[in-house]
Amino acid sequence: MSLELILVLFYSYFLGSIPFGLIITKIFLNQDIRDVGSGNIGTTNVLRTGKKTLAIATLIFDILKGYVSVIITLKYFNDLIYFSALICFIGHIFPVWLKFKGGKGVATYLGIILALSFKFGIIFGITWLLIAFIFKYSSLASMLGALIVFAYSIILDNSILSIFLFIIFIIILYTHRENIIRLKDSRETKIKL
């Protein structure tokens, strides 16, 4: 294993694994976000505290960690870009600091694709907002947004990016497996935007 690969693995995982939702709610609410709602450390669950500003802060920082990780790799280790993006994404979902129980990866995914392709990031954001406003389900908006971005990448015939986006889409489906069951049974919690 090369030194470059080890270095990219280290900073990509480290950045991805920073649990901003947990940190922010601990600092400003003196509360463990894992004891609220779904117990997830992501934006949607922080929103359940009733503090929209903290949810927005969590969203921004989770987007930034994906974005920064990819931008660093683009500048210094361009041939490892998809490796870096995947490791950062996995770091958010499986952070070593929280016994590998992290978030669902959607905000970090958005940061990653904004760095890879600003156009794809905009497509995801618009899709997410439309689905969320129409159906009021964050999980549904996330899964459909990732699917639309993947489908769009196929239309543009970018095979390497398409393979990466397909892998990420499958992981997003996996992280939302309980949401899928609740959606099917009409038990999924709606969000208040």
Biotite code that builds the C-alpha atoms (Angstrom):
import biotite.structure as struc

atoms = struc.array([
    struc.Atom([0.000, 0.000, 0.000], chain_id="A", res_id=1, res_name="MET", atom_name="CA", element="C"),
    struc.Atom([1.487, 3.330, -1.075], chain_id="A", res_id=2, res_name="SER", atom_name="CA", element="C"),
    struc.Atom([2.037, 6.278, 1.250], chain_id="A", res_id=3, res_name="LEU", atom_name="CA", element="C"),
    struc.Atom([-0.343, 8.373, -0.869], chain_id="A", res_id=4, res_name="GLU", atom_name="CA", element="C"),
    struc.Atom([-3.112, 5.796, -0.495], chain_id="A", res_id=5, res_name="LEU", atom_name="CA", element="C"),
    struc.Atom([-2.618, 5.644, 3.285], chain_id="A", res_id=6, res_name="ILE", atom_name="CA", element="C"),
    struc.Atom([-2.652, 9.441, 3.545], chain_id="A", res_id=7, res_name="LEU", atom_name="CA", element="C"),
    struc.Atom([-5.846, 9.777, 1.473], chain_id="A", res_id=8, res_name="VAL", atom_name="CA", element="C"),
    struc.Atom([-7.463, 6.976, 3.467], chain_id="A", res_id=9, res_name="LEU", atom_name="CA", element="C"),
    struc.Atom([-6.578, 8.702, 6.737], chain_id="A", res_id=10, res_name="PHE", atom_name="CA", element="C"),
    struc.Atom([-7.789, 12.247, 6.051], chain_id="A", res_id=11, res_name="TYR", atom_name="CA", element="C"),
    struc.Atom([-10.847, 11.139, 4.021], chain_id="A", res_id=12, res_name="SER", atom_name="CA", element="C"),
    struc.Atom([-12.031, 8.829, 6.781], chain_id="A", res_id=13, res_name="TYR", atom_name="CA", element="C"),
    struc.Atom([-11.179, 11.314, 9.530], chain_id="A", res_id=14, res_name="PHE", atom_name="CA", element="C"),
    struc.Atom([-13.100, 14.155, 7.880], chain_id="A", res_id=15, res_name="LEU", atom_name="CA", element="C"),
    struc.Atom([-16.074, 11.926, 7.089], chain_id="A", res_id=16, res_name="GLY", atom_name="CA", element="C"),
    struc.Atom([-16.210, 10.540, 10.618], chain_id="A", res_id=17, res_name="SER", atom_name="CA", element="C"),
    struc.Atom([-16.544, 13.886, 12.425], chain_id="A", res_id=18, res_name="ILE", atom_name="CA", element="C"),
    struc.Atom([-20.056, 13.674, 13.998], chain_id="A", res_id=19, res_name="PRO", atom_name="CA", element="C"),
    struc.Atom([-21.105, 17.303, 13.666], chain_id="A", res_id=20, res_name="PHE", atom_name="CA", element="C"),
    struc.Atom([-24.739, 16.637, 14.622], chain_id="A", res_id=21, res_name="GLY", atom_name="CA", element="C"),
    struc.Atom([-23.605, 15.152, 17.922], chain_id="A", res_id=22, res_name="LEU", atom_name="CA", element="C"),
    struc.Atom([-21.004, 17.853, 18.568], chain_id="A", res_id=23, res_name="ILE", atom_name="CA", element="C"),
    struc.Atom([-23.361, 20.747, 17.782], chain_id="A", res_id=24, res_name="ILE", atom_name="CA", element="C"),
    struc.Atom([-26.247, 19.453, 19.936], chain_id="A", res_id=25, res_name="THR", atom_name="CA", element="C"),
    struc.Atom([-23.854, 18.691, 22.815], chain_id="A", res_id=26, res_name="LYS", atom_name="CA", element="C"),
    struc.Atom([-22.447, 22.225, 22.717], chain_id="A", res_id=27, res_name="ILE", atom_name="CA", element="C"),
    struc.Atom([-25.678, 24.193, 22.231], chain_id="A", res_id=28, res_name="PHE", atom_name="CA", element="C"),
    struc.Atom([-28.314, 21.972, 23.870], chain_id="A", res_id=29, res_name="LEU", atom_name="CA", element="C"),
    struc.Atom([-26.200, 19.952, 26.291], chain_id="A", res_id=30, res_name="ASN", atom_name="CA", element="C"),
    struc.Atom([-28.036, 16.982, 24.820], chain_id="A", res_id=31, res_name="GLN", atom_name="CA", element="C"),
    struc.Atom([-27.003, 13.757, 23.103], chain_id="A", res_id=32, res_name="ASP", atom_name="CA", element="C"),
    struc.Atom([-28.746, 13.698, 19.711], chain_id="A", res_id=33, res_name="ILE", atom_name="CA", element="C"),
    struc.Atom([-28.668, 9.895, 19.876], chain_id="A", res_id=34, res_name="ARG", atom_name="CA", element="C"),
    struc.Atom([-31.312, 10.118, 22.622], chain_id="A", res_id=35, res_name="ASP", atom_name="CA", element="C"),
    struc.Atom([-33.669, 12.117, 20.360], chain_id="A", res_id=36, res_name="VAL", atom_name="CA", element="C"),
    struc.Atom([-36.111, 10.818, 17.724], chain_id="A", res_id=37, res_name="GLY", atom_name="CA", element="C"),
    struc.Atom([-34.498, 8.165, 15.538], chain_id="A", res_id=38, res_name="SER", atom_name="CA", element="C"),
    struc.Atom([-31.188, 8.399, 17.420], chain_id="A", res_id=39, res_name="GLY", atom_name="CA", element="C"),
    struc.Atom([-29.428, 9.360, 14.202], chain_id="A", res_id=40, res_name="ASN", atom_name="CA", element="C"),
    struc.Atom([-26.690, 12.023, 14.233], chain_id="A", res_id=41, res_name="ILE", atom_name="CA", element="C"),
    struc.Atom([-27.774, 13.670, 10.959], chain_id="A", res_id=42, res_name="GLY", atom_name="CA", element="C"),
    struc.Atom([-29.622, 16.843, 9.995], chain_id="A", res_id=43, res_name="THR", atom_name="CA", element="C"),
    struc.Atom([-33.143, 15.375, 9.953], chain_id="A", res_id=44, res_name="THR", atom_name="CA", element="C"),
    struc.Atom([-32.847, 14.136, 13.521], chain_id="A", res_id=45, res_name="ASN", atom_name="CA", element="C"),
    struc.Atom([-31.273, 17.398, 14.719], chain_id="A", res_id=46, res_name="VAL", atom_name="CA", element="C"),
    struc.Atom([-34.334, 19.092, 13.207], chain_id="A", res_id=47, res_name="LEU", atom_name="CA", element="C"),
    struc.Atom([-36.456, 17.027, 15.613], chain_id="A", res_id=48, res_name="ARG", atom_name="CA", element="C"),
    struc.Atom([-34.966, 18.983, 18.527], chain_id="A", res_id=49, res_name="THR", atom_name="CA", element="C"),
    struc.Atom([-36.993, 21.933, 17.243], chain_id="A", res_id=50, res_name="GLY", atom_name="CA", element="C"),
    struc.Atom([-33.838, 23.961, 16.620], chain_id="A", res_id=51, res_name="LYS", atom_name="CA", element="C"),
    struc.Atom([-33.742, 24.701, 12.891], chain_id="A", res_id=52, res_name="LYS", atom_name="CA", element="C"),
    struc.Atom([-30.536, 26.723, 13.182], chain_id="A", res_id=53, res_name="THR", atom_name="CA", element="C"),
    struc.Atom([-28.717, 23.730, 14.666], chain_id="A", res_id=54, res_name="LEU", atom_name="CA", element="C"),
    struc.Atom([-30.117, 21.475, 11.930], chain_id="A", res_id=55, res_name="ALA", atom_name="CA", element="C"),
    struc.Atom([-28.896, 23.934, 9.269], chain_id="A", res_id=56, res_name="ILE", atom_name="CA", element="C"),
    struc.Atom([-25.466, 24.091, 10.944], chain_id="A", res_id=57, res_name="ALA", atom_name="CA", element="C"),
    struc.Atom([-25.286, 20.284, 10.973], chain_id="A", res_id=58, res_name="THR", atom_name="CA", element="C"),
    struc.Atom([-26.259, 20.177, 7.303], chain_id="A", res_id=59, res_name="LEU", atom_name="CA", element="C"),
    struc.Atom([-23.626, 22.752, 6.327], chain_id="A", res_id=60, res_name="ILE", atom_name="CA", element="C"),
    struc.Atom([-20.800, 21.076, 8.238], chain_id="A", res_id=61, res_name="PHE", atom_name="CA", element="C"),
    struc.Atom([-21.715, 17.594, 6.979], chain_id="A", res_id=62, res_name="ASP", atom_name="CA", element="C"),
    struc.Atom([-21.761, 18.931, 3.412], chain_id="A", res_id=63, res_name="ILE", atom_name="CA", element="C"),
    struc.Atom([-18.445, 20.723, 3.961], chain_id="A", res_id=64, res_name="LEU", atom_name="CA", element="C"),
    struc.Atom([-16.604, 17.650, 5.224], chain_id="A", res_id=65, res_name="LYS", atom_name="CA", element="C"),
    struc.Atom([-17.482, 15.743, 2.046], chain_id="A", res_id=66, res_name="GLY", atom_name="CA", element="C"),
    struc.Atom([-16.636, 18.741, -0.118], chain_id="A", res_id=67, res_name="TYR", atom_name="CA", element="C"),
    struc.Atom([-13.309, 19.508, 1.585], chain_id="A", res_id=68, res_name="VAL", atom_name="CA", element="C"),
    struc.Atom([-12.164, 15.884, 1.484], chain_id="A", res_id=69, res_name="SER", atom_name="CA", element="C"),
    struc.Atom([-12.745, 15.664, -2.272], chain_id="A", res_id=70, res_name="VAL", atom_name="CA", element="C"),
    struc.Atom([-11.246, 19.107, -3.009], chain_id="A", res_id=71, res_name="ILE", atom_name="CA", element="C"),
    struc.Atom([-8.027, 18.179, -1.156], chain_id="A", res_id=72, res_name="ILE", atom_name="CA", element="C"),
    struc.Atom([-7.805, 14.958, -3.149], chain_id="A", res_id=73, res_name="THR", atom_name="CA", element="C"),
    struc.Atom([-8.554, 16.721, -6.447], chain_id="A", res_id=74, res_name="LEU", atom_name="CA", element="C"),
    struc.Atom([-5.674, 19.095, -5.797], chain_id="A", res_id=75, res_name="LYS", atom_name="CA", element="C"),
    struc.Atom([-3.028, 16.681, -4.525], chain_id="A", res_id=76, res_name="TYR", atom_name="CA", element="C"),
    struc.Atom([-4.024, 13.086, -5.363], chain_id="A", res_id=77, res_name="PHE", atom_name="CA", element="C"),
    struc.Atom([-6.285, 13.351, -8.402], chain_id="A", res_id=78, res_name="ASN", atom_name="CA", element="C"),
    struc.Atom([-5.996, 9.678, -9.359], chain_id="A", res_id=79, res_name="ASP", atom_name="CA", element="C"),
    struc.Atom([-7.480, 8.677, -5.963], chain_id="A", res_id=80, res_name="LEU", atom_name="CA", element="C"),
    struc.Atom([-10.533, 10.938, -6.157], chain_id="A", res_id=81, res_name="ILE", atom_name="CA", element="C"),
    struc.Atom([-13.236, 8.247, -6.112], chain_id="A", res_id=82, res_name="TYR", atom_name="CA", element="C"),
    struc.Atom([-11.416, 6.311, -3.409], chain_id="A", res_id=83, res_name="PHE", atom_name="CA", element="C"),
    struc.Atom([-11.271, 9.449, -1.254], chain_id="A", res_id=84, res_name="SER", atom_name="CA", element="C"),
    struc.Atom([-14.954, 10.231, -1.861], chain_id="A", res_id=85, res_name="ALA", atom_name="CA", element="C"),
    struc.Atom([-16.046, 6.700, -0.952], chain_id="A", res_id=86, res_name="LEU", atom_name="CA", element="C"),
    struc.Atom([-13.901, 6.563, 2.196], chain_id="A", res_id=87, res_name="ILE", atom_name="CA", element="C"),
    struc.Atom([-15.207, 9.950, 3.383], chain_id="A", res_id=88, res_name="CYS", atom_name="CA", element="C"),
    struc.Atom([-18.787, 8.783, 2.795], chain_id="A", res_id=89, res_name="PHE", atom_name="CA", element="C"),
    struc.Atom([-18.150, 5.522, 4.673], chain_id="A", res_id=90, res_name="ILE", atom_name="CA", element="C"),
    struc.Atom([-16.474, 7.481, 7.484], chain_id="A", res_id=91, res_name="GLY", atom_name="CA", element="C"),
    struc.Atom([-19.696, 9.408, 8.067], chain_id="A", res_id=92, res_name="HIS", atom_name="CA", element="C"),
    struc.Atom([-21.794, 6.231, 8.167], chain_id="A", res_id=93, res_name="ILE", atom_name="CA", element="C"),
    struc.Atom([-19.330, 4.189, 10.247], chain_id="A", res_id=94, res_name="PHE", atom_name="CA", element="C"),
    struc.Atom([-17.356, 6.578, 12.518], chain_id="A", res_id=95, res_name="PRO", atom_name="CA", element="C"),
    struc.Atom([-14.915, 4.794, 14.798], chain_id="A", res_id=96, res_name="VAL", atom_name="CA", element="C"),
    struc.Atom([-15.628, 7.369, 17.563], chain_id="A", res_id=97, res_name="TRP", atom_name="CA", element="C"),
    struc.Atom([-19.300, 6.299, 17.788], chain_id="A", res_id=98, res_name="LEU", atom_name="CA", element="C"),
    struc.Atom([-18.731, 2.542, 17.630], chain_id="A", res_id=99, res_name="LYS", atom_name="CA", element="C"),
    struc.Atom([-19.334, 2.679, 13.858], chain_id="A", res_id=100, res_name="PHE", atom_name="CA", element="C"),
    struc.Atom([-22.907, 3.990, 14.278], chain_id="A", res_id=101, res_name="LYS", atom_name="CA", element="C"),
    struc.Atom([-23.090, 7.238, 12.316], chain_id="A", res_id=102, res_name="GLY", atom_name="CA", element="C"),
    struc.Atom([-25.447, 9.063, 10.005], chain_id="A", res_id=103, res_name="GLY", atom_name="CA", element="C"),
    struc.Atom([-27.070, 8.032, 6.749], chain_id="A", res_id=104, res_name="LYS", atom_name="CA", element="C"),
    struc.Atom([-24.579, 9.901, 4.617], chain_id="A", res_id=105, res_name="GLY", atom_name="CA", element="C"),
    struc.Atom([-26.851, 12.138, 2.560], chain_id="A", res_id=106, res_name="VAL", atom_name="CA", element="C"),
    struc.Atom([-25.406, 15.563, 3.431], chain_id="A", res_id=107, res_name="ALA", atom_name="CA", element="C"),
    struc.Atom([-21.863, 14.237, 3.085], chain_id="A", res_id=108, res_name="THR", atom_name="CA", element="C"),
    struc.Atom([-22.869, 12.723, -0.267], chain_id="A", res_id=109, res_name="TYR", atom_name="CA", element="C"),
    struc.Atom([-24.100, 16.154, -1.365], chain_id="A", res_id=110, res_name="LEU", atom_name="CA", element="C"),
    struc.Atom([-20.751, 17.723, -0.443], chain_id="A", res_id=111, res_name="GLY", atom_name="CA", element="C"),
    struc.Atom([-18.926, 15.009, -2.357], chain_id="A", res_id=112, res_name="ILE", atom_name="CA", element="C"),
    struc.Atom([-20.939, 15.411, -5.549], chain_id="A", res_id=113, res_name="ILE", atom_name="CA", element="C"),
    struc.Atom([-20.773, 19.214, -5.361], chain_id="A", res_id=114, res_name="LEU", atom_name="CA", element="C"),
    struc.Atom([-16.987, 18.841, -5.462], chain_id="A", res_id=115, res_name="ALA", atom_name="CA", element="C"),
    struc.Atom([-17.072, 16.216, -8.235], chain_id="A", res_id=116, res_name="LEU", atom_name="CA", element="C"),
    struc.Atom([-19.718, 17.969, -10.331], chain_id="A", res_id=117, res_name="SER", atom_name="CA", element="C"),
    struc.Atom([-21.448, 21.147, -9.226], chain_id="A", res_id=118, res_name="PHE", atom_name="CA", element="C"),
    struc.Atom([-24.205, 20.435, -11.763], chain_id="A", res_id=119, res_name="LYS", atom_name="CA", element="C"),
    struc.Atom([-24.947, 17.039, -10.187], chain_id="A", res_id=120, res_name="PHE", atom_name="CA", element="C"),
    struc.Atom([-25.019, 18.661, -6.746], chain_id="A", res_id=121, res_name="GLY", atom_name="CA", element="C"),
    struc.Atom([-27.624, 21.162, -7.948], chain_id="A", res_id=122, res_name="ILE", atom_name="CA", element="C"),
    struc.Atom([-29.684, 18.348, -9.524], chain_id="A", res_id=123, res_name="ILE", atom_name="CA", element="C"),
    struc.Atom([-29.634, 16.433, -6.240], chain_id="A", res_id=124, res_name="PHE", atom_name="CA", element="C"),
    struc.Atom([-30.533, 19.526, -4.207], chain_id="A", res_id=125, res_name="GLY", atom_name="CA", element="C"),
    struc.Atom([-33.474, 20.481, -6.439], chain_id="A", res_id=126, res_name="ILE", atom_name="CA", element="C"),
    struc.Atom([-34.762, 16.889, -6.541], chain_id="A", res_id=127, res_name="THR", atom_name="CA", element="C"),
    struc.Atom([-34.481, 16.582, -2.762], chain_id="A", res_id=128, res_name="TRP", atom_name="CA", element="C"),
    struc.Atom([-36.346, 19.842, -2.148], chain_id="A", res_id=129, res_name="LEU", atom_name="CA", element="C"),
    struc.Atom([-39.143, 18.988, -4.600], chain_id="A", res_id=130, res_name="LEU", atom_name="CA", element="C"),
    struc.Atom([-39.731, 15.505, -3.162], chain_id="A", res_id=131, res_name="ILE", atom_name="CA", element="C"),
    struc.Atom([-39.443, 16.745, 0.429], chain_id="A", res_id=132, res_name="ALA", atom_name="CA", element="C"),
    struc.Atom([-41.941, 19.579, -0.116], chain_id="A", res_id=133, res_name="PHE", atom_name="CA", element="C"),
    struc.Atom([-44.415, 17.360, -1.974], chain_id="A", res_id=134, res_name="ILE", atom_name="CA", element="C"),
    struc.Atom([-44.284, 14.225, 0.200], chain_id="A", res_id=135, res_name="PHE", atom_name="CA", element="C"),
    struc.Atom([-42.675, 15.532, 3.444], chain_id="A", res_id=136, res_name="LYS", atom_name="CA", element="C"),
    struc.Atom([-40.349, 12.523, 3.703], chain_id="A", res_id=137, res_name="TYR", atom_name="CA", element="C"),
    struc.Atom([-36.642, 13.251, 4.012], chain_id="A", res_id=138, res_name="SER", atom_name="CA", element="C"),
    struc.Atom([-35.736, 9.595, 3.420], chain_id="A", res_id=139, res_name="SER", atom_name="CA", element="C"),
    struc.Atom([-37.734, 9.386, 0.185], chain_id="A", res_id=140, res_name="LEU", atom_name="CA", element="C"),
    struc.Atom([-36.241, 12.650, -1.055], chain_id="A", res_id=141, res_name="ALA", atom_name="CA", element="C"),
    struc.Atom([-32.724, 11.381, -0.305], chain_id="A", res_id=142, res_name="SER", atom_name="CA", element="C"),
    struc.Atom([-33.137, 8.041, -2.056], chain_id="A", res_id=143, res_name="MET", atom_name="CA", element="C"),
    struc.Atom([-34.869, 9.488, -5.126], chain_id="A", res_id=144, res_name="LEU", atom_name="CA", element="C"),
    struc.Atom([-32.339, 12.318, -5.319], chain_id="A", res_id=145, res_name="GLY", atom_name="CA", element="C"),
    struc.Atom([-29.437, 9.840, -5.369], chain_id="A", res_id=146, res_name="ALA", atom_name="CA", element="C"),
    struc.Atom([-31.259, 7.748, -7.985], chain_id="A", res_id=147, res_name="LEU", atom_name="CA", element="C"),
    struc.Atom([-31.882, 10.760, -10.246], chain_id="A", res_id=148, res_name="ILE", atom_name="CA", element="C"),
    struc.Atom([-28.220, 11.838, -10.046], chain_id="A", res_id=149, res_name="VAL", atom_name="CA", element="C"),
    struc.Atom([-27.105, 8.302, -10.940], chain_id="A", res_id=150, res_name="PHE", atom_name="CA", element="C"),
    struc.Atom([-29.564, 8.163, -13.867], chain_id="A", res_id=151, res_name="ALA", atom_name="CA", element="C"),
    struc.Atom([-28.388, 11.567, -15.113], chain_id="A", res_id=152, res_name="TYR", atom_name="CA", element="C"),
    struc.Atom([-24.756, 10.398, -15.026], chain_id="A", res_id=153, res_name="SER", atom_name="CA", element="C"),
    struc.Atom([-25.677, 7.456, -17.296], chain_id="A", res_id=154, res_name="ILE", atom_name="CA", element="C"),
    struc.Atom([-27.326, 9.838, -19.772], chain_id="A", res_id=155, res_name="ILE", atom_name="CA", element="C"),
    struc.Atom([-24.074, 11.842, -19.866], chain_id="A", res_id=156, res_name="LEU", atom_name="CA", element="C"),
    struc.Atom([-22.176, 8.585, -20.456], chain_id="A", res_id=157, res_name="ASP", atom_name="CA", element="C"),
    struc.Atom([-19.588, 9.098, -17.725], chain_id="A", res_id=158, res_name="ASN", atom_name="CA", element="C"),
    struc.Atom([-18.952, 5.462, -16.869], chain_id="A", res_id=159, res_name="SER", atom_name="CA", element="C"),
    struc.Atom([-16.479, 5.867, -13.976], chain_id="A", res_id=160, res_name="ILE", atom_name="CA", element="C"),
    struc.Atom([-18.619, 8.481, -12.244], chain_id="A", res_id=161, res_name="LEU", atom_name="CA", element="C"),
    struc.Atom([-21.742, 6.397, -12.926], chain_id="A", res_id=162, res_name="SER", atom_name="CA", element="C"),
    struc.Atom([-20.201, 3.344, -11.249], chain_id="A", res_id=163, res_name="ILE", atom_name="CA", element="C"),
    struc.Atom([-19.240, 5.465, -8.230], chain_id="A", res_id=164, res_name="PHE", atom_name="CA", element="C"),
    struc.Atom([-22.727, 7.025, -8.022], chain_id="A", res_id=165, res_name="LEU", atom_name="CA", element="C"),
    struc.Atom([-24.356, 3.595, -8.319], chain_id="A", res_id=166, res_name="PHE", atom_name="CA", element="C"),
    struc.Atom([-22.265, 2.269, -5.395], chain_id="A", res_id=167, res_name="ILE", atom_name="CA", element="C"),
    struc.Atom([-23.202, 5.320, -3.316], chain_id="A", res_id=168, res_name="ILE", atom_name="CA", element="C"),
    struc.Atom([-26.892, 4.918, -4.256], chain_id="A", res_id=169, res_name="PHE", atom_name="CA", element="C"),
    struc.Atom([-26.842, 1.278, -3.067], chain_id="A", res_id=170, res_name="ILE", atom_name="CA", element="C"),
    struc.Atom([-25.211, 2.330, 0.222], chain_id="A", res_id=171, res_name="ILE", atom_name="CA", element="C"),
    struc.Atom([-27.851, 5.070, 0.667], chain_id="A", res_id=172, res_name="ILE", atom_name="CA", element="C"),
    struc.Atom([-30.574, 2.443, 0.149], chain_id="A", res_id=173, res_name="LEU", atom_name="CA", element="C"),
    struc.Atom([-28.845, 0.321, 2.795], chain_id="A", res_id=174, res_name="TYR", atom_name="CA", element="C"),
    struc.Atom([-28.633, 3.176, 5.316], chain_id="A", res_id=175, res_name="THR", atom_name="CA", element="C"),
    struc.Atom([-32.340, 3.871, 4.705], chain_id="A", res_id=176, res_name="HIS", atom_name="CA", element="C"),
    struc.Atom([-33.469, 0.232, 4.947], chain_id="A", res_id=177, res_name="ARG", atom_name="CA", element="C"),
    struc.Atom([-35.585, 0.880, 8.061], chain_id="A", res_id=178, res_name="GLU", atom_name="CA", element="C"),
    struc.Atom([-37.083, 3.989, 6.436], chain_id="A", res_id=179, res_name="ASN", atom_name="CA", element="C"),
    struc.Atom([-38.043, 1.921, 3.391], chain_id="A", res_id=180, res_name="ILE", atom_name="CA", element="C"),
    struc.Atom([-39.970, -0.480, 5.621], chain_id="A", res_id=181, res_name="ILE", atom_name="CA", element="C"),
    struc.Atom([-41.691, 2.423, 7.416], chain_id="A", res_id=182, res_name="ARG", atom_name="CA", element="C"),
    struc.Atom([-42.549, 4.081, 4.084], chain_id="A", res_id=183, res_name="LEU", atom_name="CA", element="C"),
    struc.Atom([-44.037, 0.802, 2.867], chain_id="A", res_id=184, res_name="LYS", atom_name="CA", element="C"),
    struc.Atom([-46.104, 0.497, 6.057], chain_id="A", res_id=185, res_name="ASP", atom_name="CA", element="C"),
    struc.Atom([-47.068, 4.215, 6.083], chain_id="A", res_id=186, res_name="SER", atom_name="CA", element="C"),
    struc.Atom([-45.270, 4.704, 9.403], chain_id="A", res_id=187, res_name="ARG", atom_name="CA", element="C"),
    struc.Atom([-42.481, 7.005, 8.269], chain_id="A", res_id=188, res_name="GLU", atom_name="CA", element="C"),
    struc.Atom([-42.229, 10.276, 10.170], chain_id="A", res_id=189, res_name="THR", atom_name="CA", element="C"),
    struc.Atom([-42.849, 13.383, 8.086], chain_id="A", res_id=190, res_name="LYS", atom_name="CA", element="C"),
    struc.Atom([-40.567, 16.381, 8.307], chain_id="A", res_id=191, res_name="ILE", atom_name="CA", element="C"),
    struc.Atom([-41.535, 19.988, 8.989], chain_id="A", res_id=192, res_name="LYS", atom_name="CA", element="C"),
    struc.Atom([-39.654, 22.319, 6.663], chain_id="A", res_id=193, res_name="LEU", atom_name="CA", element="C"),
])
